[in-house]
Amino acid sequence: MALPKFDKEWNGFRGHVALKWDKLSEDDLVKVEGNFAELVTLISSRYKEQKSVVEAKLHDLYASYLETKDRITQGISDAREDIGTRTQNLTDNIRDRASGFQHNAREKINRIREENIDPAVEKSEEYIKVHPFSAVLGAFGVGMLIGSVIGLLTSRGDD
């Protein structure tokens, strides 16, 4: 009596057959090509057992193989699901922590701006309003100084 999907499962099941009946060569198993009747005949003749006994052993071994295959498939599926869940949790954790760091950084930048930059800008604006001529002359002087430095650096590069 043949087994369901035996020919389709042969490549995976062949290793189990080779372990149980070690007198069969790899060439013998390749020649069988998933034909249940041929396998029973081969094992029966090589091991001098009745075909009915060989069939019963093959049925048991095949059932064990399918059960193991199903457990492995389920284990892989469970592992994939677990990895997916863990990955999502890790991603969420990283996103939450990054959001916290970003929030803290914004608060620090705002505090620095409020404590240091804004008062300096206000003082500069007040000075310019009170001393507009000095401010324009100072800016002109700084511009001339920067222009002179750039001119010197450029002329040295040409030599």
C-alpha positions in Angstrom: 0.0 0.0 0.0 1.5 3.3 -1.2 1.9 6.3 1.1 0.2 9.7 0.3 2.6 12.2 -1.4 5.4 9.7 -1.0 7.0 10.6 -4.4 6.8 14.3 -3.6 8.4 13.8 -0.1 11.0 11.3 -1.4 14.0 13.7 -1.4 13.5 14.6 2.2 12.5 11.2 3.3 15.3 9.4 1.6 17.8 10.4 4.3 15.6 8.7 6.9 15.5 5.5 4.8 19.3 5.6 4.4 19.7 5.8 8.2 17.3 3.0 9.0 18.5 0.6 6.2 22.2 1.4 6.0 22.9 -1.5 3.5 21.2 0.6 0.8 23.6 2.7 -1.2 22.9 6.2 -2.4 22.7 4.9 -5.9 20.0 2.4 -4.8 18.0 5.2 -3.3 18.4 7.5 -6.3 17.2 4.7 -8.6 14.0 4.2 -6.5 13.0 7.9 -7.4 10.2 7.9 -4.9 8.5 4.7 -6.1 7.1 3.1 -2.9 6.7 -0.4 -4.5 10.3 -0.4 -5.7 11.6 0.7 -2.3 9.7 -2.1 -0.5 11.1 -4.7 -3.0 14.6 -3.3 -2.6 14.6 -3.4 1.2 12.8 -6.7 1.3 15.4 -8.4 -1.0 18.4 -6.7 0.7 17.4 -7.4 4.3 15.5 -10.7 3.6 12.3 -9.5 5.2 8.7 -10.0 4.1 7.3 -7.1 2.1 4.4 -6.6 4.6 6.9 -6.1 7.4 8.9 -3.7 5.3 5.8 -1.8 4.4 4.7 -1.5 8.0 8.2 -0.2 9.0 8.1 2.3 6.1 4.6 3.5 7.2 5.9 4.1 10.7 9.1 5.8 9.5 7.1 7.9 7.1 4.6 9.0 9.7 7.4 9.9 12.0 9.1 11.9 9.2 6.0 13.8 8.4 5.4 14.6 12.1 9.0 15.8 12.5 8.7 17.8 9.4 5.4 19.4 10.6 7.0 20.2 14.0 10.1 21.8 12.3 7.8 23.8 10.0 5.7 25.0 13.0 8.9 25.8 14.9 10.2 27.8 12.0 6.9 29.6 11.7 6.9 30.3 15.5 10.5 31.5 15.4 9.7 33.9 12.5 6.7 35.3 14.3 8.8 35.7 17.5 11.5 37.4 15.6 8.9 39.7 13.9 7.4 40.6 17.3 10.8 41.2 18.9 11.9 43.3 15.9 8.8 45.4 16.1 9.3 45.8 19.9 12.9 46.8 19.4 12.0 49.3 16.6 9.3 50.8 18.8 11.7 51.1 21.7 14.4 52.8 19.5 11.8 55.1 18.1 10.5 56.1 21.5 14.0 56.7 22.8 15.0 58.7 19.8 11.8 60.8 20.2 12.8 61.4 23.8 16.3 62.4 22.9 14.9 64.7 20.2 12.5 66.3 22.7 15.4 66.9 25.2 17.6 68.4 22.5 14.9 70.8 21.5 14.4 71.9 25.1 18.1 72.4 25.6 18.4 74.4 22.3 15.4 76.6 23.3 16.8 77.1 26.8 20.2 78.1 25.3 18.6 80.5 22.9 16.4 82.0 25.6 19.3 82.4 28.1 22.1 83.4 25.8 21.2 84.3 22.2 18.0 86.2 22.7 19.5 88.6 25.3 22.6 89.2 23.2 20.4 90.0 20.1 18.3 92.4 22.3 21.4 94.1 23.6 22.8 94.4 20.0 19.5 95.9 18.8 19.4 98.4 21.7 23.0 99.4 21.0 22.3 99.9 17.3 19.3 102.1 18.1 21.3 104.2 20.5 24.5 104.3 18.5 23.6 103.8 14.8 26.6 105.5 13.4 29.1 103.6 15.5 27.4 100.3 14.6 27.6 101.0 10.8 31.2 102.1 11.1 32.0 99.0 13.2 30.4 96.7 10.6 32.2 98.6 7.8 35.5 98.1 9.6 34.9 94.4 10.2 34.0 94.0 6.5 37.2 95.8 5.4 39.3 93.6 7.7 37.7 90.4 6.4 38.2 91.6 2.8 41.8 92.4 3.4 42.5 89.0 4.9 40.8 87.3 2.0 42.8 89.5 -0.5 46.1 88.6 1.2 45.3 84.9 1.2 44.2 85.0 -2.4 47.3 86.9 -3.5 49.6 84.4 -1.7 47.9 81.5 -3.5 48.7 83.1 -6.9 52.5 83.2 -6.2 
